Amino acid sequence: MSKPWIYASILVVASALAGGVAHEMNRLTEANAPADPSPQTVHRHIRNSSLDVNLLYGQAAVPRDDDGHFWANSNVNGRIIRFMVDTGASTVALPRAEAIRLGLSPETFVFDQPVRTANGEVKAARVMLASVEVGSIRVENVEALIVNEGLDTPLLGMSFLGRLSKLEITSRQLVLKR
């Protein structure tokens, strides 16, 4: 003989447990979600490390790397280059080999500009880059220096950064806005 009240009781208990689990999951999700989804908090959840640059609210956000620096994969004259963002550099600076890889003609380089690097004073050549892009931000006619020696890493300096309307550094990212 079947006892329908047993099945009904099991169904009620199972429904209550399922409802309790769902309520607890919602509570935990809400507790961990940002109250005001700012670019910093949203960025943490959608970081795309393959690009190193993320678009948030019409801005470009560059995450802080494990080494403490901000590295941005950028498009320069149609080619990808990885820059270390350097607000202390007055211009964009490229090692000679990187400039050649970007398609700049080494026979046009005139190394007559004195530049101080971590390794001392060296000579650099002034060039104009047709465009530099970070995320959706594009700046045209960017002054740059080609450093013949003493610079191992391309630097994204103030000749690009100074043409932006916003530059905000947080503990986790650098936010750029055109």
Secondary structure, DSSP 8 states (H G I E B T S, - for coil): ---HHHHHHHHHHHHHHHHHHHHHHHHHHHHHS-SS--HHHHHHHH--TTTS-EEETTEEEEEB-TTSSBEEEEEETTEEEEEEE-TT-SSEEEEHHHHHHTT--GGG----EEEEETTEEEEEEEEEEEEEEETTEEEEEEEEEEESSS--S-EE-HHHHTTSSEEEE-SSEEEEE-
